[in-house]
Amino acid sequence: MSDTTLPVLEYLRRHVAGTLGPDDRTFLRYPTAISRLLGFEITEVDAGTATLTVVTDPELHSNQQGTVHGGFISELADAAIGTARSTTIAQGESFTSIDLRITFLRPMWAGTLTARAHPTHIGSTVQHYACDITRDDGKTVATATSTVLTLRGEKAAGR
């Protein structure tokens, strides 16, 4: 069998559908190491958008008050935004976050968090994304925004 290098969107669509072949590859690293470590799962993906979920556990993810730590929620938002951006990246390109802003709206103790990321502006070099993080009851736990810079040529090499 030969290696099949797929565009990121096609690779992630197959991943979500459970139809990845044993030799299917893409030019980016999926699943990402941080997502594997933290238990994030890509559950929906389309061009420019992504939904990630994670089942939280107070023994693993809580702060001193017993609620899910804000840094964990921020990382979930960042992972969803990065996944959304990666669906439209071309081979030979890369990207990096310029900023990540998050507003916490209500606590989360345990259960499933869902992060849905989508673009709010797509420029040729700078893109803006928004992400809503909700809990099992559908209430929004936090909202995040991020500015992402596309890198090309030598600036993208090795990233």
Backbone as CSV, one residue per row, in Angstrom:
resi,resn,N_x,N_y,N_z,CA_x,CA_y,CA_z,C_x,C_y,C_z
1,MET,0.837,-1.197,0.000,0.000,0.000,0.000,0.868,1.241,0.000
2,SER,0.463,2.246,-0.752,1.245,3.481,-0.809,0.642,4.516,0.133
3,ASP,1.506,5.403,0.562,1.048,6.512,1.405,0.115,7.410,0.608
4,THR,-0.949,7.844,1.233,-1.858,8.793,0.621,-1.793,10.074,1.435
5,THR,-1.220,11.136,0.850,-1.180,12.417,1.535,-2.430,13.185,1.144
6,LEU,-3.273,13.397,2.127,-4.563,14.040,1.902,-4.523,15.493,2.315
7,PRO,-5.360,16.337,1.703,-5.557,17.678,2.257,-6.087,17.542,3.681
8,VAL,-5.788,18.499,4.528,-6.165,18.414,5.939,-7.667,18.212,6.099
9,LEU,-8.470,18.954,5.376,-9.919,18.831,5.520,-10.383,17.407,5.214
10,GLU,-9.910,16.825,4.144,-10.309,15.462,3.795,-9.837,14.467,4.854
11,TYR,-8.616,14.642,5.334,-8.080,13.771,6.378,-8.959,13.836,7.625
12,LEU,-9.299,15.069,8.056,-10.107,15.234,9.267,-11.536,14.737,9.068
13,ARG,-12.081,14.916,7.879,-13.417,14.374,7.605,-13.408,12.851,7.747
14,ARG,-12.390,12.211,7.212,-12.278,10.755,7.341,-12.062,10.359,8.803
15,HIS,-11.274,11.160,9.522,-11.042,10.887,10.944,-12.368,10.908,11.710
16,VAL,-13.160,11.953,11.489,-14.444,12.083,12.188,-15.387,10.938,11.795
17,ALA,-15.381,10.564,10.522,-16.264,9.507,10.034,-15.764,8.105,10.402
18,GLY,-14.520,8.018,10.868,-13.950,6.718,11.197,-13.550,5.913,9.980
19,THR,-13.251,6.596,8.852,-12.920,5.899,7.610,-11.479,6.123,7.153
20,LEU,-10.613,6.583,8.039,-9.204,6.749,7.667,-8.605,5.392,7.343
21,GLY,-7.874,5.345,6.244,-7.151,4.125,5.911,-5.857,4.062,6.710
22,PRO,-5.272,2.888,6.839,-4.058,2.738,7.649,-2.873,3.535,7.123
23,ASP,-2.858,3.854,5.842,-1.757,4.617,5.265,-2.120,6.065,4.968
24,ASP,-3.339,6.476,5.310,-3.746,7.859,5.066,-2.940,8.796,5.945
25,ARG,-2.455,9.856,5.364,-1.659,10.856,6.055,-2.067,12.240,5.565
26,THR,-1.708,13.237,6.343,-1.797,14.617,5.896,-0.482,15.278,6.265
27,PHE,-0.260,16.484,5.788,1.032,17.126,6.014,1.129,17.814,7.375
28,LEU,0.032,17.881,8.133,0.063,18.382,9.500,-0.070,17.202,10.456
29,ARG,0.202,17.443,11.725,0.165,16.367,12.719,-1.225,16.266,13.353
30,TYR,-1.925,15.179,13.017,-3.234,14.902,13.613,-3.314,13.454,14.001
31,PRO,-3.896,13.152,15.153,-4.313,14.113,16.167,-3.093,14.776,16.800
32,THR,-3.276,15.994,17.254,-2.157,16.711,17.852,-1.792,16.089,19.198
33,ALA,-0.541,16.256,19.577,-0.065,15.689,20.848,-0.840,16.262,22.033
34,ILE,-1.083,17.563,22.041,-1.777,18.183,23.169,-3.226,17.699,23.246
35,SER,-3.862,17.507,22.094,-5.242,17.009,22.100,-5.312,15.574,22.607
36,ARG,-4.332,14.751,22.231,-4.286,13.378,22.761,-4.089,13.414,24.271
37,LEU,-3.155,14.242,24.733,-2.862,14.329,26.162,-4.087,14.756,26.965
38,LEU,-4.819,15.739,26.461,-5.945,16.306,27.205,-7.280,15.620,26.913
39,GLY,-7.312,14.707,25.954,-8.536,13.969,25.655,-9.515,14.700,24.755
40,PHE,-9.046,15.687,23.981,-9.918,16.410,23.060,-10.219,15.525,21.853
41,GLU,-11.468,15.562,21.402,-11.876,14.792,20.236,-12.512,15.724,19.212
42,ILE,-12.082,15.609,17.967,-12.705,16.353,16.875,-13.988,15.617,16.522
43,THR,-15.130,16.312,16.630,-16.410,15.658,16.385,-17.127,16.161,15.138
44,GLU,-16.768,17.352,14.669,-17.317,17.895,13.422,-16.251,18.754,12.781
45,VAL,-16.236,18.751,11.446,-15.268,19.574,10.730,-15.819,19.902,9.352
46,ASP,-15.540,21.106,8.921,-15.871,21.542,7.566,-14.852,22.612,7.204
47,ALA,-14.908,23.119,6.007,-13.947,24.135,5.579,-14.046,25.364,6.484
48,GLY,-12.992,25.596,7.262,-12.931,26.772,8.128,-13.582,26.615,9.481
49,THR,-14.217,25.479,9.748,-14.900,25.296,11.028,-14.493,23.969,11.671
50,ALA,-14.618,23.926,12.990,-14.330,22.685,13.705,-15.064,22.686,15.039
51,THR,-15.468,21.495,15.452,-16.062,21.284,16.764,-15.254,20.223,17.480
52,LEU,-14.831,20.536,18.702,-14.102,19.603,19.541,-14.865,19.408,20.832
53,THR,-14.791,18.196,21.386,-15.421,17.914,22.662,-14.405,17.281,23.599
54,VAL,-14.704,17.392,24.886,-13.904,16.725,25.909,-14.805,16.433,27.095
55,VAL,-14.636,15.255,27.655,-15.350,14.896,28.875,-14.458,15.313,30.039
56,THR,-14.982,16.199,30.874,-14.181,16.712,31.983,-14.350,15.843,33.227
57,ASP,-13.314,15.852,34.029,-13.276,15.066,35.264,-12.728,15.979,36.358
58,PRO,-13.486,16.223,37.413,-13.007,17.106,38.478,-11.663,16.681,39.071
59,GLU,-11.373,15.385,39.049,-10.096,14.899,39.579,-8.923,15.273,38.691
60,LEU,-9.192,15.594,37.433,-8.125,15.927,36.483,-8.125,17.379,36.034
61,HIS,-9.291,18.004,35.968,-9.408,19.287,35.283,-9.838,20.460,36.149
62,SER,-10.012,20.245,37.455,-10.575,21.329,38.273,-9.509,22.210,38.904
63,ASN,-9.947,23.403,39.268,-9.103,24.341,40.007,-9.411,24.195,41.504
64,GLN,-8.911,25.113,42.307,-9.100,25.025,43.758,-10.555,25.189,44.189
65,GLN,-11.410,25.750,43.347,-12.829,25.875,43.674,-13.636,24.657,43.228
66,GLY,-12.992,23.747,42.492,-13.684,22.552,42.019,-14.308,22.682,40.648
67,THR,-14.142,23.848,40.006,-14.662,24.015,38.653,-13.547,23.746,37.645
68,VAL,-13.933,23.470,36.400,-12.937,23.218,35.362,-12.040,24.448,35.234
69,HIS,-10.741,24.204,35.230,-9.735,25.263,35.187,-9.860,26.079,33.895
70,GLY,-9.753,27.396,34.020,-9.854,28.283,32.865,-8.790,28.028,31.812
71,GLY,-7.599,27.640,32.227,-6.544,27.331,31.269,-6.897,26.130,30.408
72,PHE,-7.565,25.155,31.002,-8.018,23.976,30.262,-9.065,24.384,29.221
73,ILE,-10.000,25.235,29.625,-11.027,25.723,28.702,-10.387,26.552,27.591
74,SER,-9.395,27.359,27.934,-8.676,28.158,26.929,-7.983,27.254,25.916
75,GLU,-7.346,26.196,26.398,-6.664,25.266,25.489,-7.655,24.581,24.568
76,LEU,-8.844,24.245,25.076,-9.874,23.650,24.225,-10.274,24.618,23.115
77,ALA,-10.471,25.880,23.462,-10.813,26.897,22.455,-9.692,27.048,21.436
78,ASP,-8.457,27.111,21.904,-7.305,27.256,21.013,-7.204,26.063,20.068
79,ALA,-7.437,24.857,20.582,-7.379,23.657,19.748,-8.485,23.668,18.689
80,ALA,-9.677,24.107,19.057,-10.777,24.176,18.090,-10.478,25.208,17.005
81,ILE,-9.958,26.365,17.413,-9.618,27.407,16.436,-8.492,26.936,15.526
82,GLY,-7.472,26.315,16.093,-6.371,25.797,15.280,-6.833,24.732,14.302
83,THR,-7.729,23.876,14.741,-8.265,22.847,13.851,-9.073,23.486,12.729
84,ALA,-9.903,24.466,13.077,-10.687,25.162,12.050,-9.768,25.806,11.018
85,ARG,-8.719,26.474,11.484,-7.785,27.124,10.553,-7.075,26.102,9.689
86,SER,-6.699,24.977,10.272,-5.924,23.992,9.520,-6.701,23.389,8.360
87,THR,-8.030,23.437,8.410,-8.836,22.839,7.344,-8.694,23.573,6.016
88,THR,-8.193,24.788,6.045,-8.057,25.560,4.798,-6.595,25.891,4.488
89,ILE,-5.670,25.306,5.225,-4.250,25.585,5.013,-3.758,24.739,3.837
90,ALA,-2.896,25.315,3.028,-2.334,24.592,1.886,-0.990,23.979,2.268
91,GLN,-0.638,22.914,1.563,0.676,22.320,1.809,1.736,23.372,1.511
92,GLY,2.751,23.471,2.391,3.776,24.497,2.260,3.458,25.750,3.057
93,GLU,2.259,25.809,3.625,1.874,26.912,4.500,1.834,26.413,5.935
94,SER,1.858,27.351,6.847,1.660,27.054,8.255,0.918,28.249,8.846
95,PHE,0.662,28.208,10.141,-0.016,29.328,10.780,0.370,29.375,12.241
96,THR,0.151,30.539,12.825,0.414,30.706,14.245,-0.586,31.693,14.825
97,SER,-0.943,31.472,16.075,-1.850,32.407,16.747,-1.090,33.662,17.123
98,ILE,-1.716,34.803,16.892,-1.172,36.086,17.331,-1.701,36.411,18.725
99,ASP,-2.957,36.062,18.954,-3.550,36.301,20.270,-4.686,35.321,20.511
100,LEU,-5.068,35.216,21.744,-6.218,34.424,22.149,-6.851,35.166,23.309
101,ARG,-8.107,35.560,23.143,-8.846,36.248,24.213,-10.043,35.399,24.596
102,ILE,-10.243,35.258,25.881,-11.341,34.420,26.338,-12.118,35.138,27.435
103,THR,-13.418,34.989,27.387,-14.302,35.541,28.404,-15.060,34.379,29.023
104,PHE,-14.952,34.245,30.336,-15.635,33.173,31.055,-16.997,33.677,31.517
105,LEU,-18.030,32.893,31.258,-19.404,33.325,31.532,-20.071,32.584,32.680
106,ARG,-19.739,31.315,32.848,-20.335,30.526,33.934,-19.432,29.338,34.210
107,PRO,-19.584,28.732,35.380,-18.709,27.617,35.743,-19.110,26.302,35.084
108,MET,-18.159,25.414,35.096,-18.350,24.031,34.638,-17.707,23.134,35.677
109,TRP,-18.444,22.135,36.160,-17.892,21.229,37.182,-17.463,19.908,36.572
110,ALA,-18.357,19.253,35.865,-18.067,17.964,35.249,-19.039,17.752,34.103
111,GLY,-18.629,16.971,33.137,-19.470,16.698,31.983,-18.715,16.996,30.711
112,THR,-19.446,17.117,29.624,-18.827,17.340,28.323,-18.812,18.816,27.971
113,LEU,-17.648,19.293,27.572,-17.502,20.632,27.003,-17.418,20.491,25.489
114,THR,-18.078,21.400,24.781,-18.053,21.416,23.327,-17.581,22.792,22.877
115,ALA,-16.549,22.805,22.032,-16.003,24.058,21.494,-16.267,24.094,19.994
116,ARG,-16.959,25.153,19.539,-17.271,25.318,18.119,-16.577,26.578,17.612
117,ALA,-15.663,26.382,16.664,-14.878,27.498,16.127,-15.252,27.776,14.679
118,HIS,-15.279,29.061,14.348,-15.580,29.481,12.980,-14.876,30.806,12.691
119,PRO,-14.605,31.092,11.406,-13.953,32.355,11.066,-14.941,33.513,11.106
120,THR,-14.429,34.671,11.506,-15.217,35.897,11.420,-14.648,36.837,10.362
121,HIS,-13.401,36.590,9.970,-12.763,37.346,8.882,-11.636,36.491,8.321
122,ILE,-11.621,36.341,7.007,-10.561,35.590,6.345,-9.836,36.519,5.379
123,GLY,-8.637,36.902,5.754,-7.772,37.655,4.865,-6.733,36.725,4.274
124,SER,-5.933,37.215,3.366,-4.932,36.344,2.751,-3.807,35.985,3.713
125,THR,-3.579,36.821,4.722,-2.514,36.547,5.692,-3.027,36.491,7.121
126,VAL,-3.996,37.322,7.464,-4.527,37.381,8.828,-5.986,36.947,8.814
127,GLN,-6.305,36.035,9.739,-7.667,35.546,9.878,-8.108,35.756,11.323
128,HIS,-9.403,35.955,11.509,-9.980,36.101,12.848,-10.996,34.979,13.051
129,TYR,-10.957,34.385,14.238,-11.853,33.283,14.577,-12.579,33.572,15.877
130,ALA,-13.754,32.963,16.008,-14.513,32.996,17.254,-14.807,31.557,17.643
131,CYS,-14.958,31.344,18.944,-15.238,30.007,19.446,-16.148,30.109,20.660
132,ASP,-17.234,29.361,20.646,-18.128,29.255,21.796,-17.893,27.906,22.448
133,ILE,-17.751,27.909,23.764,-17.559,26.691,24.522,-18.803,26.503,25.381
134,THR,-19.496,25.390,25.159,-20.751,25.133,25.869,-20.632,23.860,26.708
135,ARG,-21.524,23.761,27.693,-21.569,22.560,28.521,-22.769,21.716,28.114
136,ASP,-22.964,20.587,28.801,-24.015,19.625,28.448,-25.410,20.233,28.340
137,ASP,-25.719,21.211,29.175,-27.064,21.797,29.163,-27.235,22.855,28.074
138,GLY,-26.209,23.028,27.224,-26.275,23.984,26.123,-25.894,25.395,26.491
139,LYS,-25.660,25.653,27.773,-25.284,27.004,28.203,-23.818,27.268,27.895
140,THR,-23.549,28.502,27.511,-22.188,28.890,27.147,-21.349,29.107,28.395
141,VAL,-20.236,28.423,28.450,-19.279,28.535,29.552,-18.303,29.680,29.283
142,ALA,-17.887,29.820,28.015,-16.915,30.853,27.651,-17.012,31.131,26.161
143,THR,-16.546,32.311,25.788,-16.379,32.655,24.382,-14.937,33.077,24.185
144,ALA,-14.389,32.739,23.027,-13.001,33.084,22.739,-12.901,33.656,21.338
145,THR,-11.921,34.500,21.151,-11.575,34.995,19.826,-10.066,34.874,19.661
146,SER,-9.646,34.737,18.418,-8.222,34.618,18.145,-7.905,35.204,16.779
147,THR,-6.729,35.788,16.683,-6.192,36.252,15.416,-5.099,35.276,15.024
148,VAL,-5.152,34.817,13.773,-4.227,33.802,13.292,-3.488,34.346,12.076
149,LEU,-2.184,34.135,12.070,-1.314,34.612,10.989,-0.897,33.429,10.132
150,THR,-1.082,33.527,8.805,-0.639,32.495,7.883,0.810,32.750,7.510
151,LEU,1.602,31.695,7.553,3.019,31.762,7.204,3.246,31.007,5.913
152,ARG,4.089,31.559,5.053,4.365,30.928,3.752,5.864,30.930,3.490
153,GLY,6.253,30.072,2.574,7.663,30.024,2.156,8.577,29.633,3.299
154,GLU,9.713,30.290,3.389,10.703,29.972,4.426,10.150,30.178,5.835
155,LYS,9.224,31.122,6.002,8.643,31.368,7.316,7.808,30.187,7.799
156,ALA,7.304,29.389,6.871,6.484,28.225,7.224,7.329,26.970,7.417
157,ALA,8.556,26.991,6.960,9.396,25.792,6.999,9.645,25.353,8.440
158,GLY,9.428,24.071,8.678,9.701,23.505,9.986,8.699,23.837,11.070
159,ARG,7.607,24.467,10.723,6.579,24.827,11.710,5.416,23.898,11.636
